[in-house]
């Protein structure tokens, strides 16, 4: 009888495999819990805002208004203030830039300087600085204050107040 139990046990083990085969080990794809990306530091966020301004400056200097506008939040709630006029909405701001700067003579070469970036919270920033256009006939310049927000697709300008020095 003992032999028969032993034979039956061996047949069962052979049929189902060793015990650890009953509860398989996790596959390599499931062995590690996905880790979220680390939260950027304040300095990394400030650098990202500065990078956005550099990208805008480069786009402007290539005469690429569309690329320049990539830095703005594409929303009807976007606000641009300049020359005593309030312009609302990304499309309206874009149209304003296109009509005011229709060619390379008008866009000139843009320079941002004395830029200060201050963070508020994890997803908000204020950038303040000087701007200047170097054109063949003149060099308009002034100050800007930008309110930026971190969006799923990166930092975007949600409010721009730009003034001209007199």
C-alpha positions, 0 to 999 in steps of 0.5 A: 500500500505504501508503494502505491501511495508513493507511485501515485504521489510521484505521478501527481508531482510529475503531472503538475510539476514542482510546487513552485510551478503552481505559484509562478514567479512574476515575469520580468515585465511585472517584477518592478513597479513602474516608478513615477518621474521624479518631481523637478526641483525649483531650479529645474523648473526655473531652467525650464522656464528660461529654456522656453524663453530661449526657444521663443527668442530663437523662433522669433529671430528666424521669423517663425511667429508660429514657433514663438507662439508655441510658448503660449497656452493655446486657450481662449483664456490667455491674456496679452497686455501691451500698449494699453490694449488687452488681447484675450485668447491664443488665436487673437494674440497670434493674429495680433503678432502676425499683423504687427510683424508681417515680415523680417524687417518688422520682427528684427532680432529679439533679445531678452535680458535681465530675466528673473524667474520666480516660482510659486508652487509647483506649477506656477512661475513669474518671469520678468525681464527686458526685451529689445528688437534690433531692426535696421530702422530702430530698436524698440525695447521695454519690459515684460512680466509673464505668468506661466503655468506648467501644463502637461506639454510643458511650461506655457505663458498664460498672461503676458504684460509687455510695455515699451520704454519711452 
